[in-house]
Amino acid sequence: MRSRILIVDDDDKITSMLRRGLAFEGYEVHTASNGAEGLRMILNEEPDVVVLDVMMPQVDGFEALRRLREGGSKVPVLMLTAKDEIENRVKGLDSGADDYLVKPFALEELLARVRALLRRKSGVETGNQKLSYEDLVMDTDAREVTRNGRRLELTAKEFELLHLFMMNPKRVLSRDLIMDKIWGYDYSGESNVLEVYIAMLRQKTEEQGEKRLIQTIRGAGYILRGDQ
């Protein structure tokens, strides 16, 4: 069965380009011109991946994504933004986006990111497992994380990243290894998506003044370790 991709963008040129490119790769492609229409289509029949523009009339991408996640949908979302500013990237990721791409972009890069999202979706673990490190506890079946009994509200990608750390406590994980395990391919250029996610995880895990558990090892990567 072909994977279903929904493109939500009010730019006809971009929508047309993406429709042709994705269809050529064998995907079943659907389109919506604004966030409200996109939400209706998702509720009617949830696609495998949503490509969601930020700046749209009626309901913008941030609001559409917020409603989507509040409704319980875990569909992978790739956000498109014309604003290459850290605040907008953080806002999108913190709202529940799984990835983002700044316009203008190469079609080949978008296709690679869609493939990565589909791989991650098909490889989701379903076994009931509880992991713990110091006062941090993760229930992979319920997809819940607590620290010292306080529940952490994590996005899907934050959960995956923290899961990788908790599966490898006290082990230095290189940037390349993390990018491959969590995003499924190498980011090119000056992308700092990993650093953004690390910062968000630290903010949420240290919100009540708890000590830092995700440490930076300069020149090597990151480690889950509480002795610093």
N, C-alpha and C positions, 0 to 999 in steps of 0.2 A: 504494500500500500504506500502511495506517495505521501510524503510529509506535507502538511498544510501550513503555508506561510501567509500571515495577514500583514499587509503594509498599510499603516495609518499615517498619511501625509497629505497636506493640502497643495503641495507643489506637483502639478501635473507632469512636468518634465521628469522629476525624480521618480514619481510613481510609475510612469511609463517605462523608464530605464530599468527600474528594479523588477517590474513585472516581467519584462522580456528576459532579463538576465537570470532570474530565478526559475522561470518556466523552462528556459533552455537547459538548466541543470536538472530538470525533471521534477521540480516541485509543483504542487497544486497551489496557485497563487490567488489570493483575494485582496481587494483594496477597499479602503475607506478614506474619505476626504477630511474627516475631523474626529476628535476624540469621542464625541457622543455616538456617532455612527459606529466607530470602532468597538466601543463598549457593547453596543447592541449586538454586533456580529459575534463578539467573543462569547456573550451570554447565550446566543443561539446555538453556536457550535464552536467550542474552544479549539483554536488552531494549535499546532505544535510549537510555533515560534511567532512572536509579534515583533515587527519592526516599527517602532513608534517615534514619530517626530515630536519635538518639544513645542515649537511655535506653531499653533494652529488656532483657528477661530472656534467659538462656542466653548469647547472643552480642550484645554491644552494638554500636552503630553504628561506633565507632572500630575495634573489633577486626574487624568484618565488612569494613570498608573496607581495613584493613591486609592481610587475607588476599586480598581481591579484587585489590589492586594487586600483591602479591607473586606472585600467580598469573598476572600479565601482562595482566589485563583493563584496557582503557582506556575502558570505558563511562563516560559522563558521570554524575557523582553530585552530587545536590543534598542537602545534609545539613540536617535539621531539629533544632533544639535549643531547649530551654526555658531554657537558661542564657545570658543575654546578658553573658557575660564574655569578655574578650579571650583568656584562656588556652585556653578551649574552642574558640573560633573558630580560633585559630592551630593547635591540635592537629588539628582536622578538616581544615583546608587543608593542613597539613604531611603529613597521612596520605594525601593524594591526592584530597580532595574538590575539585570544580570550582566549587562555590558553596555558600553556606549561607543559611539563613533562620531567624530567631528566632521562636519561638512567643510569643504568638499572632500570626498573620499573616493578611492578606487573601488570599482565593482568587485574586483578580485578579493579585496580585503573584507568587504561586507559578506561575500560568499563564504570566506574562511571562518568568519565569526558565527555565521548561521550554522555551518557544519559543526563548529565546536559546541554551540548551544544544544544542538540535536544529540550530539554524543553524550554530553553531560546529562541530558534528559533521559536518554535510554539507559544510562549507567547508574541511575539513582539507587542507592542501597535501601533495602526495605527491611533488613533484619533488625530485631529488637536488641539494642545494645546500649549499655550505659558506660560512659567514659568519665573519668575524674582525674583532676590534677589539682592538688592542694584543695582550695575551697571552690573550685570550678567544676561543675557537673554537667554533662551533656547526655541527654536521652535521645538517641538517634531515631527511635521509633516514633516518639511523640514530637520530635524535632524541637525540643525545648532545651534551653541552657539556663542554669542558675549559677550565681556566685554568692556564696555565704547565704544561700536561701533566697536571694533576690533574683527574680526572673529577668533575663535579658531579652529585649526585643531585637532580634537579628533578622536581616534580610536573608534570602536564600543563598546568595553568594558569600555573605559574612559567615553563615553557618558552615558552608563547605570549607572555607578557609580555616576557621577555628577547628573544624573536625580534622583537617590535615595536621594541624599543630598537635592536637590532643592524641592523635594516633602515633605521633613521633615526639613525645616529650623529651626534653634535654638533648635533642638532636638538632644540629644546625641545618636548616633547609635553605638551599641556595635560591636566589631569585628565579633562575631558569627552571629549577625543579618545580617551584610553586606555580609559575606561570603555566607550565605544561600540565600539571595535575589539575589546576583549578579552571584555567581558560582553554586548555587543549591545544595551544599553539603559542608561538613567540610573538609578543607585541613588538612592533617596529618603531623606530624613531625615539622620541623623547617621552613616550607615554609613561605616566606615573600612576597608573591605575592601581598597582599593588600597594604603593605607598599610601594612596588614598584609603584603601581598604584597611591597611594596618592601623592607620590613624583612627578610623571609625571604630574598629574593634577595641583599640586601647581606650577610647573615650567611653564606650559602653561597659567594658569590663572594669574600669577604674572610676566609674561615676560616683561611687560613694566613698572615694578616697582610698580604695584598696590599692595594694602595691602592684607594681607593673609585673605582668607575667610574660608578655610578648616582648622579647629583647631584640635589639638590633646588634648584629655582629658585623662591624664595619669591614667591608671588602669580602664578606663571606655570605651574609644572608640574615635570617631571623631564627630565633629559637624560643620555645616555650620553656621558661626557666624562671623561678621566683627568687633567686638568690642575689638580686642586684637592686 
